[in-house]
């Protein structure tokens, strides 16, 4: 069980760093992005697999953890939180659900006027719903700390003048 959680976090850390490199932040922030991705993804993994939480709720909770931790790391590195949490969130995008949505949509369009359309429409709607809700949960969860601690987030990247 611990090995699965650590491996999930490790793979998410590599993916988060990859997304971080693409967005070209300060190189000193890459380890923080990796830590955020690992913590968030491992937390979601635990919620889904060990507490049987649904993927949307688990994603929201993990994004909230990433958002709060990015505030601490942002303050430490004088970096905007968005530079830290956006690459860390990207490994949690539900790509398989999005893929299944598009695949079922293509099959639906290729098989118009057949009896399989009802089943395909069900697949399209269910996978699309999961994709949209999880992406929205990630966005809301990660940005909630920014709205709650607005002054703190704004002052993070500013130097104090005496």
Secondary structure, DSSP 8 states (H G I E B T S, - for coil): -HHHHHHHHHHHHHHHHHHHHHTT--GGGHHHHHHHHHHHHHHHHHHHHHS---HHHHHHHHHHHHHHHHHHHHHHHT--HHHHHHHHHHTTS-HHHHHHHHHHHHHHHHTTTSTTHHHHHHHHHHHHHHHHHHHHHHHHHHHHHHHHTHHHHHHHTS----
